[in-house]
Amino acid sequence: MVTVIKKGSDKKLLSQLLKEALKTKGVDTHKYCGVISLKEDPLVIQKRMRDEWE
């Protein structure tokens, strides 16, 4: 994202542009914490999935 700031802009406009630039966009991943219950260690699953390519 590009924000153009012209010389002589007032502080109110600058603070508004800064707030808009700092807004986070994306997915709230915290709502998915603890949703999946695994029966084995995630690292074991990951290693097994990596070995499938060989």
URZI-V985701 format. One record per pair of residues at least 6 apart in sequence whose ideal C-beta (glycine too) atoms are under 7 Angstrom apart, sorted by sequence separation. I is the first residue (numbers start at 1). J is the second residue. If there is no record, write none. Layout:
I&J  I&J
This chain:
5&14  3&17  3&21  1&21
